[in-house]
């Protein structure tokens, strides 16, 4: 996994977590769901890169 991809995945998860927290605090279910979706997307990006790394070895 390249450093750039790691940073993108971490940023996506962090932004998603922030959106989820803000959505929960403001009782904005749509924003909270969007945040959870971004976190899942970041985790998926991590998983894809891990698989790529496994095949590179």
C-alpha positions in Angstrom: 0.0 0.0 0.0 1.5 3.3 -1.0 1.8 6.1 1.5 -0.6 8.2 -0.5 -3.3 5.5 -0.4 -2.8 5.0 3.3 -3.3 8.7 3.8 -6.4 8.8 1.6 -8.0 5.9 3.5 -7.1 7.4 6.9 -8.5 10.8 5.9 -11.7 9.2 4.5 -12.2 7.4 7.8 -11.5 10.5 9.9 -13.8 12.7 7.9 -16.5 10.1 8.1 -16.1 9.8 11.8 -16.4 13.6 12.2 -19.5 13.7 10.0 -21.0 10.9 12.1 -20.4 12.6 15.4 -21.7 16.0 14.1 -24.8 14.2 12.7 -25.4 12.4 16.0 -25.0 15.6 18.1 -27.3 17.6 15.8 -29.7 14.8 15.4 -29.1 14.8 11.6 -29.5 11.2 10.7 -28.6 11.8 7.1 -25.3 13.3 8.0 -24.5 10.6 10.5 -25.3 7.9 7.9 -23.1 9.7 5.3 -20.3 9.7 7.9 -20.7 6.0 8.5 -20.7 5.3 4.8 -17.4 7.3 4.4 -15.8 5.2 7.2 -16.8 2.0 5.4 -15.5 3.3 2.1 -12.2 4.1 3.8 -12.0 0.7 5.4 -12.8 -0.9 2.0 -10.0 1.1 0.4 -7.6 -0.3 3.1 -8.8 -3.8 2.4 -8.3 -3.5 -1.3 -4.8 -2.1 -0.8 -4.0 -4.9 1.6 -5.0 -7.5 -1.1 -2.9 -5.7 -3.7 0.1 -5.8 -1.3 -0.4 -9.5 -0.7 -0.1 -10.2 -4.4 3.0 -8.0 -4.8 5.0 -10.1 -2.4 
